[in-house]
Amino acid sequence: EGIAGDDTDGHIDDIARFVGERIIVCALEDDPDDENYAPLWENYRILQESTDQDGNPFTIIPLPMPGYGGEDGRLPASYANFLITNRAVLLPVFDDPHDRVAQRILMQAFPGRVVQGIDCRAMVHGLGTIHCISQQQPAP
């Protein structure tokens, strides 16, 4: 199930992302009254119980949610919509207290890359952020 405001019914790039061979960051909402709380915790539970093709468990790292909305309601703001490049990780930020927390989590997950926050408060009104608007090309 997708996050609130998501017009795609749950694109994975707003919910969970691989950051290593068996390491996944997973968006989690910590406010039980938030509409994202139940579906994101269900996703987290499923990932915790999952294994790779060889039966090895995944390491699941919680990634907070910014809870950003607009005049027309909730927008699909998610720190999981980051873009991995050769030397950097571009992290959507929303002038939210969780911005720095998400940046620290990704800095630990990507020690060889700079994690640069990009203000996506305007971009998310188009119902996506950095990963959504990019076309990833593997480095040769």
C-alpha positions in Angstrom: 0.0 0.0 0.0 1.3 3.4 -0.9 1.8 6.5 1.3 -0.8 9.1 1.8 -1.0 11.4 -1.3 0.7 8.9 -3.6 -1.1 8.7 -6.9 0.6 5.4 -7.8 -0.9 3.1 -5.2 2.6 2.4 -3.8 5.7 2.9 -5.9 8.5 1.3 -3.9 10.8 4.4 -4.2 8.6 6.1 -1.6 8.5 3.1 0.8 11.7 1.0 0.9 15.0 1.0 -0.9 18.1 -1.3 -1.0 21.2 0.4 0.4 23.3 -2.7 0.4 23.2 -6.3 -0.7 20.8 -7.3 2.1 20.3 -3.9 3.7 17.0 -2.0 3.2 15.9 1.4 4.5 12.1 1.4 5.1 9.9 4.4 5.6 8.2 4.4 9.0 5.7 6.8 10.6 6.1 7.2 14.3 2.8 8.9 15.0 0.0 6.3 15.5 -2.6 8.9 14.6 -1.0 9.5 11.1 -2.7 7.8 8.1 0.7 6.4 7.1 1.3 4.6 10.4 -0.5 1.3 9.8 0.5 0.6 6.2 4.1 1.5 6.8 4.4 -0.6 9.9 2.8 -3.5 8.0 5.4 -3.0 5.2 8.2 -3.0 7.9 6.9 -6.2 9.5 6.8 -8.0 6.1 10.4 -6.9 5.4 11.6 -8.1 8.8 10.1 -11.5 8.1 11.5 -11.7 4.6 14.7 -13.3 3.3 16.8 -13.2 0.2 16.8 -16.1 -2.3 19.3 -18.1 -0.1 17.2 -17.7 3.0 19.4 -14.9 4.5 17.5 -12.3 6.5 17.6 -8.6 5.5 18.7 -5.9 7.8 15.9 -3.3 7.9 16.8 0.3 8.8 13.8 2.5 9.7 13.7 5.8 7.8 11.4 8.6 9.3 8.6 10.3 7.4 8.5 14.1 7.0 4.7 14.4 7.1 4.8 17.2 4.6 1.5 18.5 3.1 0.1 21.2 1.0 -3.1 23.4 0.9 -4.9 20.5 -0.9 -3.9 17.9 1.6 -1.2 15.3 2.2 1.6 15.1 -0.4 3.7 12.0 -1.0 6.8 13.3 0.7 9.3 10.6 1.6 13.0 10.5 2.3 13.1 7.1 0.5 12.8 8.9 -2.8 16.5 9.6 -2.8 18.8 9.2 -5.8 22.1 7.3 -5.7 24.8 8.7 -8.0 28.4 7.7 -8.5 29.7 9.9 -5.7 26.6 11.2 -3.9 23.2 10.5 -2.6 20.6 13.2 -3.3 18.1 13.3 -0.5 14.8 15.1 -0.7 14.3 17.4 2.3 11.2 19.3 3.4 12.3 21.8 6.1 11.2 19.2 8.7 12.9 18.1 11.9 13.3 14.6 10.4 15.5 16.0 7.6 18.7 15.7 9.6 17.7 12.3 11.0 17.2 10.9 7.5 20.5 12.5 6.3 22.4 10.8 9.2 20.8 7.4 8.4 21.8 7.6 4.8 25.3 8.9 5.6 25.8 5.7 7.6 24.3 3.6 4.8 26.5 5.2 2.1 29.9 6.0 3.8 31.7 6.5 0.5 29.2 9.1 -0.8 28.2 12.6 0.1 24.6 12.8 1.2 23.3 16.1 -0.1 19.8 17.4 0.9 17.8 18.9 -1.9 14.8 21.1 -0.9 11.8 19.3 -2.5 8.9 21.3 -0.9 7.9 22.7 -4.3 8.8 19.5 -6.3 6.6 17.2 -4.3 3.5 19.1 -5.4 4.0 17.3 -8.7 3.5 14.1 -6.6 7.1 12.9 -6.7 10.7 14.1 -5.9 14.3 13.3 -6.9 14.1 9.6 -7.7 10.7 10.0 -9.5 12.0 12.7 -11.9 15.3 11.0 -12.7 16.3 8.3 -15.2 19.1 6.3 -13.6 21.9 5.1 -15.8 24.5 2.6 -14.3 28.1 3.8 -14.4 30.3 1.9 -16.9 
